[in-house]
Amino acid sequence: MGVWVAALAVAFGIGGFAGTVAVDVARIVLGSPLPAYALVFGAEALLFLVSAALAWQVARLESGPALSRTTELMNDDEILSMAAGR
């Protein structure tokens, strides 16, 4: 638990620092704080979507080939009825 919390704290600190630097650089380049914050927020949103896609890929791969082989042999109605618990 301690190592996990330490890693989370380090990541949070690096993220906060990187966001601050990005806003400052964008403010210098764009000349105004509003577009700078919008640009950094948009970049963070894009990174969130990328990380969500990667997490989805990992979860899909961890479900194992046995599950995907099982569902390949079943038709859609069988899969839906199995999901519904029938």
C-alpha atoms as an extended CHARMM CRD file, in Angstrom:
* protein
*
        86  EXT
         1         1  MET       CA              0.0000000000        0.0000000000        0.0000000000  PROA      1               0.0000000000
         2         2  GLY       CA              2.8140000000        2.4320000000        0.8020000000  PROA      2               0.0000000000
         3         3  VAL       CA              4.5490000000        2.0420000000       -2.5570000000  PROA      3               0.0000000000
         4         4  TRP       CA              1.2600000000        2.5080000000       -4.4010000000  PROA      4               0.0000000000
         5         5  VAL       CA              0.5330000000        5.7370000000       -2.5000000000  PROA      5               0.0000000000
         6         6  ALA       CA              4.0730000000        6.9760000000       -3.1070000000  PROA      6               0.0000000000
         7         7  ALA       CA              3.7910000000        6.2850000000       -6.8430000000  PROA      7               0.0000000000
         8         8  LEU       CA              0.4330000000        8.0500000000       -6.9340000000  PROA      8               0.0000000000
         9         9  ALA       CA              1.8560000000       11.0730000000       -5.1130000000  PROA      9               0.0000000000
        10        10  VAL       CA              4.8440000000       11.2990000000       -7.4610000000  PROA      10              0.0000000000
        11        11  ALA       CA              2.5970000000       11.0120000000      -10.5260000000  PROA      11              0.0000000000
        12        12  PHE       CA              0.2450000000       13.6620000000       -9.1420000000  PROA      12              0.0000000000
        13        13  GLY       CA              3.1680000000       16.0100000000       -8.4700000000  PROA      13              0.0000000000
        14        14  ILE       CA              4.7070000000       15.5130000000      -11.9000000000  PROA      14              0.0000000000
        15        15  GLY       CA              1.3070000000       15.9890000000      -13.5530000000  PROA      15              0.0000000000
        16        16  GLY       CA              0.6520000000       19.2060000000      -11.6720000000  PROA      16              0.0000000000
        17        17  PHE       CA              4.0880000000       20.5650000000      -12.5090000000  PROA      17              0.0000000000
        18        18  ALA       CA              3.8180000000       19.5590000000      -16.1880000000  PROA      18              0.0000000000
        19        19  GLY       CA              0.3800000000       21.1780000000      -16.4400000000  PROA      19              0.0000000000
        20        20  THR       CA              1.6650000000       24.3900000000      -14.9060000000  PROA      20              0.0000000000
        21        21  VAL       CA              4.6290000000       24.5120000000      -17.2740000000  PROA      21              0.0000000000
        22        22  ALA       CA              2.3740000000       23.7720000000      -20.2500000000  PROA      22              0.0000000000
        23        23  VAL       CA             -0.0220000000       26.6000000000      -19.3180000000  PROA      23              0.0000000000
        24        24  ASP       CA              2.8470000000       29.0400000000      -18.8190000000  PROA      24              0.0000000000
        25        25  VAL       CA              4.4300000000       28.1400000000      -22.1700000000  PROA      25              0.0000000000
        26        26  ALA       CA              1.0680000000       28.2850000000      -23.9500000000  PROA      26              0.0000000000
        27        27  ARG       CA              0.3230000000       31.6630000000      -22.3420000000  PROA      27              0.0000000000
        28        28  ILE       CA              3.6600000000       33.0330000000      -23.5970000000  PROA      28              0.0000000000
        29        29  VAL       CA              3.0980000000       31.6480000000      -27.1010000000  PROA      29              0.0000000000
        30        30  LEU       CA             -0.6000000000       32.5440000000      -27.3820000000  PROA      30              0.0000000000
        31        31  GLY       CA             -0.4420000000       35.7770000000      -25.4020000000  PROA      31              0.0000000000
        32        32  SER       CA             -3.6020000000       35.2030000000      -23.4030000000  PROA      32              0.0000000000
        33        33  PRO       CA             -4.5050000000       32.9070000000      -20.4860000000  PROA      33              0.0000000000
        34        34  LEU       CA             -7.9060000000       31.7920000000      -21.8150000000  PROA      34              0.0000000000
        35        35  PRO       CA             -6.6710000000       30.0150000000      -24.9660000000  PROA      35              0.0000000000
        36        36  ALA       CA             -3.6840000000       28.6980000000      -23.0070000000  PROA      36              0.0000000000
        37        37  TYR       CA             -5.9130000000       27.0050000000      -20.4290000000  PROA      37              0.0000000000
        38        38  ALA       CA             -8.2350000000       25.7600000000      -23.1850000000  PROA      38              0.0000000000
        39        39  LEU       CA             -5.3080000000       24.2600000000      -25.0970000000  PROA      39              0.0000000000
        40        40  VAL       CA             -3.9060000000       22.4980000000      -22.0390000000  PROA      40              0.0000000000
        41        41  PHE       CA             -7.3500000000       21.2600000000      -20.9850000000  PROA      41              0.0000000000
        42        42  GLY       CA             -7.9390000000       19.9000000000      -24.4950000000  PROA      42              0.0000000000
        43        43  ALA       CA             -4.5630000000       18.1450000000      -24.4730000000  PROA      43              0.0000000000
        44        44  GLU       CA             -5.3450000000       16.5990000000      -21.0830000000  PROA      44              0.0000000000
        45        45  ALA       CA             -8.7330000000       15.4390000000      -22.3640000000  PROA      45              0.0000000000
        46        46  LEU       CA             -7.0690000000       13.8480000000      -25.3810000000  PROA      46              0.0000000000
        47        47  LEU       CA             -4.5280000000       12.1040000000      -23.1460000000  PROA      47              0.0000000000
        48        48  PHE       CA             -7.3930000000       10.8310000000      -20.9850000000  PROA      48              0.0000000000
        49        49  LEU       CA             -9.0900000000        9.3170000000      -24.0330000000  PROA      49              0.0000000000
        50        50  VAL       CA             -5.8310000000        7.6820000000      -25.0990000000  PROA      50              0.0000000000
        51        51  SER       CA             -5.3280000000        6.2140000000      -21.6240000000  PROA      51              0.0000000000
        52        52  ALA       CA             -8.9290000000        4.9760000000      -21.5450000000  PROA      52              0.0000000000
        53        53  ALA       CA             -8.4230000000        3.2580000000      -24.9090000000  PROA      53              0.0000000000
        54        54  LEU       CA             -5.2220000000        1.6360000000      -23.6490000000  PROA      54              0.0000000000
        55        55  ALA       CA             -6.9590000000        0.4610000000      -20.4620000000  PROA      55              0.0000000000
        56        56  TRP       CA             -9.7930000000       -0.9830000000      -22.5440000000  PROA      56              0.0000000000
        57        57  GLN       CA             -7.2600000000       -2.8340000000      -24.7110000000  PROA      57              0.0000000000
        58        58  VAL       CA             -5.5170000000       -4.2660000000      -21.6520000000  PROA      58              0.0000000000
        59        59  ALA       CA             -8.8210000000       -5.3540000000      -20.1000000000  PROA      59              0.0000000000
        60        60  ARG       CA             -9.8620000000       -6.9780000000      -23.3470000000  PROA      60              0.0000000000
        61        61  LEU       CA             -6.5690000000       -8.8430000000      -23.6430000000  PROA      61              0.0000000000
        62        62  GLU       CA             -6.6770000000       -9.9380000000      -20.0000000000  PROA      62              0.0000000000
        63        63  SER       CA            -10.1140000000      -11.4970000000      -20.4990000000  PROA      63              0.0000000000
        64        64  GLY       CA             -8.1720000000      -14.2950000000      -22.1490000000  PROA      64              0.0000000000
        65        65  PRO       CA             -8.3880000000      -16.1390000000      -25.4020000000  PROA      65              0.0000000000
        66        66  ALA       CA            -10.6840000000      -18.7790000000      -23.8840000000  PROA      66              0.0000000000
        67        67  LEU       CA            -13.4820000000      -16.2380000000      -23.5160000000  PROA      67              0.0000000000
        68        68  SER       CA            -13.0520000000      -14.8800000000      -27.0240000000  PROA      68              0.0000000000
        69        69  ARG       CA            -12.9470000000      -18.4230000000      -28.4570000000  PROA      69              0.0000000000
        70        70  THR       CA            -16.1270000000      -19.2870000000      -26.5750000000  PROA      70              0.0000000000
        71        71  THR       CA            -17.9900000000      -16.2540000000      -27.8730000000  PROA      71              0.0000000000
        72        72  GLU       CA            -16.7810000000      -16.8690000000      -31.4330000000  PROA      72              0.0000000000
        73        73  LEU       CA            -18.4950000000      -20.2640000000      -31.3950000000  PROA      73              0.0000000000
        74        74  MET       CA            -21.7710000000      -18.8210000000      -30.1040000000  PROA      74              0.0000000000
        75        75  ASN       CA            -24.2780000000      -16.8340000000      -32.1110000000  PROA      75              0.0000000000
        76        76  ASP       CA            -25.5480000000      -13.4240000000      -30.9860000000  PROA      76              0.0000000000
        77        77  ASP       CA            -28.7470000000      -14.7620000000      -29.3760000000  PROA      77              0.0000000000
        78        78  GLU       CA            -26.7950000000      -17.2350000000      -27.2600000000  PROA      78              0.0000000000
        79        79  ILE       CA            -24.4210000000      -14.5180000000      -26.0880000000  PROA      79              0.0000000000
        80        80  LEU       CA            -27.2970000000      -12.1850000000      -25.1810000000  PROA      80              0.0000000000
        81        81  SER       CA            -29.1730000000      -14.8810000000      -23.2960000000  PROA      81              0.0000000000
        82        82  MET       CA            -25.9780000000      -15.8310000000      -21.4180000000  PROA      82              0.0000000000
        83        83  ALA       CA            -25.4330000000      -12.1720000000      -20.4880000000  PROA      83              0.0000000000
        84        84  ALA       CA            -29.0300000000      -11.9120000000      -19.2860000000  PROA      84              0.0000000000
        85        85  GLY       CA            -28.5280000000      -14.9650000000      -17.0630000000  PROA      85              0.0000000000
        86        86  ARG       CA            -30.9440000000      -17.2360000000      -18.8830000000  PROA      86              0.0000000000
